[in-house]
Amino acid sequence: MKQIPNSLLKIKKVYDFIIPTGKVLQDIDKHLKFNDINSKLQTASASIKDILAAIGVLAWMFMLKFLLDFLGIFGEITFLLLIPLSALSHLAGEMNDFALNDDLKNDKFPKSRVVEIFLLQIIYIGFAFFSLRGFIGHTLLANTIALDIGWPAGSPFQTELAFTQLGFGIMAMICLWKRDSIWIGLIYSKSIFLFGAAGVHIWDIIVNSNFSHGNTGTILFINDLLLPLVSIILLHLYLKSRK
């Protein structure tokens, strides 16, 4: 396998400096042994350094999302593009390490690892970040979020929803280190939640003509419908390739 061109690696370094979401997951998997890829993380323990890095990047993403929200729908779409862009950055780094491994000169980069890297970014950004952001939104900014969705403010159900999101967020962070079976539980439970949320929003649109920003748009079509659909498809591709 050939090395990644230096021009692409330079672009990767610049991107990783601005948005380090791909780099932090590449660092978490730095002990990856390509010649023993099926047993890479099953018994691995998270280091304090990696945990702090993963949390620190989440904090940076909160700031970035806050700034991009001023751009409206364009900012929302730009932020969601972080998922494939960060996955490509992570993939380029690992493919380059793979090519530099003398024991793997004539081998092909594992297809299962390609799918796994894209799933990792969905779990990190799409599930961990958005779930923890949902927890903060439904607690500290509960009335603002209710107004954005077009629902009455002051309901204790928002607090219950907040802790549901907190649970998903913490579970998604654990899934950065623990893989396979725990991924099945996270992706299916979170997807059911998101599909259910999409159904509620669509029903509210049809019955109550609620076209508020938080009830339609990207949060409905991308976050509640596209994201879980893509994650389930990638999960099945990953499990199939691992067999």
C-alpha positions as a printed NumPy array, in Angstrom:
array([[  0.   ,   0.   ,   0.   ],
       [  1.335,   3.449,  -0.935],
       [  1.838,   6.296,   1.515],
       [ -0.582,   9.2  ,   1.628],
       [  0.742,  12.15 ,  -0.492],
       [  2.547,  14.802,   1.55 ],
       [  0.176,  17.489,   0.251],
       [ -2.805,  15.665,   1.784],
       [ -0.94 ,  15.113,   5.046],
       [ -0.219,  18.851,   5.257],
       [ -3.921,  19.597,   4.719],
       [ -4.697,  17.041,   7.427],
       [ -2.351,  18.778,   9.885],
       [ -4.013,  22.138,   9.267],
       [ -7.502,  20.638,   9.636],
       [ -6.503,  18.75 ,  12.795],
       [ -5.199,  21.981,  14.314],
       [ -8.501,  23.781,  13.69 ],
       [-10.862,  20.82 ,  14.268],
       [ -9.019,  18.052,  16.186],
       [-11.928,  15.595,  16.284],
       [-10.225,  13.159,  13.903],
       [ -6.83 ,  13.469,  15.575],
       [ -8.11 ,  12.792,  19.072],
       [ -9.689,   9.482,  17.997],
       [ -6.562,   8.563,  16.052],
       [ -4.562,   9.147,  19.246],
       [ -6.992,   6.992,  21.246],
       [ -6.292,   4.157,  18.785],
       [ -2.533,   4.827,  18.64 ],
       [ -1.759,   1.396,  20.09 ],
       [ -3.624,  -0.236,  17.178],
       [ -1.812,  -3.276,  15.783],
       [ -2.851,  -3.756,  12.165],
       [ -1.627,  -7.34 ,  12.089],
       [ -3.946,  -8.14 ,  15.012],
       [ -6.8  ,  -5.787,  14.181],
       [ -9.617,  -7.953,  15.545],
       [ -8.39 ,  -7.762,  19.149],
       [ -7.25 ,  -4.144,  19.207],
       [ -9.469,  -2.517,  21.822],
       [-11.441,  -5.222,  23.539],
       [ -9.228,  -5.194,  26.631],
       [ -7.848,  -1.665,  26.304],
       [ -8.206,   0.826,  29.132],
       [ -8.721,   4.524,  28.597],
       [ -5.788,   6.69 ,  29.689],
       [ -6.403,   9.914,  31.608],
       [ -4.691,  11.836,  28.805],
       [ -7.037,  10.412,  26.154],
       [-10.132,  11.037,  28.284],
       [ -9.144,  14.656,  28.915],
       [ -8.371,  15.148,  25.207],
       [-11.755,  13.74 ,  24.148],
       [-13.584,  15.95 ,  26.668],
       [-11.489,  18.987,  25.735],
       [-12.35 ,  18.649,  22.048],
       [-16.037,  18.367,  22.981],
       [-15.717,  21.687,  24.816],
       [-14.127,  23.208,  21.7  ],
       [-17.011,  21.887,  19.591],
       [-19.509,  23.582,  21.915],
       [-17.791,  26.897,  21.211],
       [-17.623,  26.199,  17.469],
       [-21.307,  25.232,  17.312],
       [-22.231,  28.401,  19.191],
       [-20.396,  30.525,  16.601],
       [-21.769,  28.617,  13.604],
       [-25.332,  28.989,  14.887],
       [-25.119,  32.679,  13.942],
       [-25.036,  31.531,  10.294],
       [-28.412,  29.818,  10.59 ],
       [-29.007,  26.735,   8.441],
       [-25.638,  27.174,   6.691],
       [-23.872,  26.985,  10.038],
       [-25.839,  23.867,  11.019],
       [-24.925,  22.082,   7.782],
       [-21.289,  23.188,   8.09 ],
       [-21.072,  21.715,  11.584],
       [-22.568,  18.395,  10.463],
       [-19.905,  18.196,   7.752],
       [-17.404,  17.746,  10.575],
       [-18.453,  14.095,  10.788],
       [-17.24 ,  12.975,   7.312],
       [-14.336,  15.46 ,   7.276],
       [-13.037,  14.281,  10.645],
       [-13.468,  10.659,   9.582],
       [-11.404,  11.312,   6.434],
       [ -8.69 ,  12.975,   8.517],
       [ -8.603,  10.018,  10.907],
       [ -8.581,   7.575,   7.989],
       [ -5.733,   9.363,   6.18 ],
       [ -3.579,   9.223,   9.299],
       [ -4.133,   5.523,   9.887],
       [ -3.684,   4.602,   6.223],
       [ -0.36 ,   6.411,   6.262],
       [  0.714,   4.53 ,   9.407],
       [ -0.408,   1.307,   7.746],
       [  1.706,   2.043,   4.657],
       [  4.768,   2.742,   6.813],
       [  4.488,  -0.619,   8.573],
       [  7.16 ,  -2.876,   7.041],
       [  5.202,  -6.021,   7.929],
       [  2.185,  -4.874,   5.896],
       [  3.77 ,  -3.657,   2.653],
       [  1.784,  -6.047,   0.474],
       [ -1.461,  -5.937,   2.45 ],
       [ -4.609,  -3.922,   1.839],
       [ -6.028,  -1.574,   4.438],
       [ -8.887,  -3.438,   6.226],
       [-12.329,  -2.45 ,   4.937],
       [-13.78 ,  -3.013,   8.39 ],
       [-11.481,  -0.305,   9.737],
       [-12.719,   2.22 ,   7.15 ],
       [-16.331,   1.688,   8.224],
       [-15.315,   1.658,  11.889],
       [-13.63 ,   5.056,  11.606],
       [-16.742,   6.665,  10.094],
       [-18.875,   5.055,  12.808],
       [-16.504,   6.401,  15.458],
       [-17.028,   9.954,  14.238],
       [-20.814,   9.509,  14.187],
       [-20.659,   8.213,  17.759],
       [-18.322,  11.009,  18.886],
       [-19.902,  14.005,  17.151],
       [-23.377,  12.8  ,  16.193],
       [-24.177,  10.965,  19.427],
       [-21.837,  12.08 ,  22.247],
       [-21.664,  15.779,  21.384],
       [-25.312,  16.288,  20.4  ],
       [-26.583,  14.245,  23.359],
       [-24.528,  16.213,  25.883],
       [-25.548,  19.433,  24.149],
       [-29.18 ,  18.291,  24.419],
       [-28.718,  17.705,  28.15 ],
       [-27.421,  21.258,  28.633],
       [-30.123,  22.698,  26.378],
       [-33.013,  20.987,  28.168],
       [-31.746,  22.024,  31.614],
       [-29.928,  25.368,  31.55 ],
       [-31.766,  26.653,  28.45 ],
       [-35.032,  24.761,  28.833],
       [-37.396,  27.686,  28.126],
       [-35.353,  28.83 ,  25.133],
       [-35.351,  25.33 ,  23.634],
       [-39.117,  24.951,  24.209],
       [-39.732,  28.267,  22.455],
       [-37.511,  27.214,  19.538],
       [-39.463,  23.96 ,  19.128],
       [-42.79 ,  25.752,  19.5  ],
       [-43.858,  23.919,  22.659],
       [-44.969,  25.282,  26.066],
       [-42.169,  26.189,  28.465],
       [-41.837,  25.003,  32.057],
       [-42.64 ,  21.305,  31.557],
       [-40.788,  18.841,  33.866],
       [-40.733,  16.41 ,  30.932],
       [-37.881,  18.474,  29.527],
       [-35.809,  17.607,  32.584],
       [-36.55 ,  13.919,  32.061],
       [-35.531,  14.261,  28.423],
       [-32.336,  16.015,  29.516],
       [-31.23 ,  13.036,  31.626],
       [-32.071,  10.666,  28.772],
       [-29.696,  12.694,  26.619],
       [-27.053,  12.663,  29.36 ],
       [-27.228,   8.87 ,  29.477],
       [-26.773,   8.584,  25.721],
       [-23.896,  11.073,  25.816],
       [-21.953,   9.23 ,  28.519],
       [-22.571,   5.877,  26.812],
       [-21.311,   7.29 ,  23.506],
       [-18.113,   8.496,  25.2  ],
       [-17.548,   5.006,  26.636],
       [-17.976,   3.635,  23.104],
       [-14.843,   5.487,  21.997],
       [-12.861,   2.828,  23.86 ],
       [-15.181,  -0.174,  23.99 ],
       [-16.445,  -1.497,  20.664],
       [-18.571,  -4.144,  18.916],
       [-21.452,  -5.345,  21.139],
       [-21.755,  -2.112,  23.101],
       [-21.976,  -0.253,  19.781],
       [-25.036,  -2.309,  18.848],
       [-26.809,  -1.258,  22.05 ],
       [-25.92 ,   2.417,  21.689],
       [-26.718,   2.793,  17.987],
       [-30.053,   0.959,  18.114],
       [-31.296,   2.613,  21.305],
       [-30.238,   6.087,  20.177],
       [-31.688,   5.503,  16.691],
       [-35.043,   4.412,  18.12 ],
       [-35.058,   7.551,  20.235],
       [-34.254,   9.774,  17.215],
       [-36.776,   8.083,  14.898],
       [-39.387,   8.467,  17.633],
       [-38.509,  12.139,  18.037],
       [-38.826,  12.586,  14.26 ],
       [-42.296,  11.006,  14.364],
       [-43.405,  13.396,  17.118],
       [-42.126,  16.423,  15.199],
       [-43.765,  15.298,  11.951],
       [-47.064,  14.679,  13.767],
       [-46.86 ,  18.156,  15.288],
       [-46.301,  19.635,  11.831],
       [-49.3  ,  17.808,  10.34 ],
       [-51.745,  18.256,  13.218],
       [-50.725,  21.631,  14.66 ],
       [-48.959,  23.203,  11.665],
       [-45.916,  23.734,  13.884],
       [-43.171,  24.916,  11.525],
       [-40.936,  26.372,  14.251],
       [-37.193,  26.148,  13.644],
       [-36.645,  23.482,  16.307],
       [-39.498,  21.346,  14.973],
       [-38.397,  21.255,  11.316],
       [-35.311,  21.816,   9.186],
       [-31.933,  20.175,   9.742],
       [-32.754,  18.925,  13.233],
       [-35.602,  16.848,  11.774],
       [-34.245,  15.66 ,   8.428],
       [-30.553,  15.291,   9.271],
       [-30.268,  14.762,  13.024],
       [-33.474,  12.755,  13.643],
       [-33.757,  10.835,  10.345],
       [-30.535,  10.734,   8.295],
       [-28.038,  10.323,  11.15 ],
       [-29.627,   7.214,  12.737],
       [-30.295,   5.661,   9.321],
       [-26.663,   6.056,   8.239],
       [-25.379,   4.802,  11.6  ],
       [-27.467,   1.607,  11.41 ],
       [-26.318,   0.929,   7.84 ],
       [-22.668,   1.471,   8.758],
       [-23.053,  -0.7  ,  11.868],
       [-24.285,  -3.635,   9.797],
       [-21.518,  -3.122,   7.214],
       [-18.968,  -3.047,  10.011],
       [-20.255,  -6.211,  11.72 ],
       [-20.473,  -7.992,   8.349],
       [-16.906,  -7.029,   7.405],
       [-15.629,  -8.152,  10.808],
       [-17.003, -11.637,  10.2  ]])
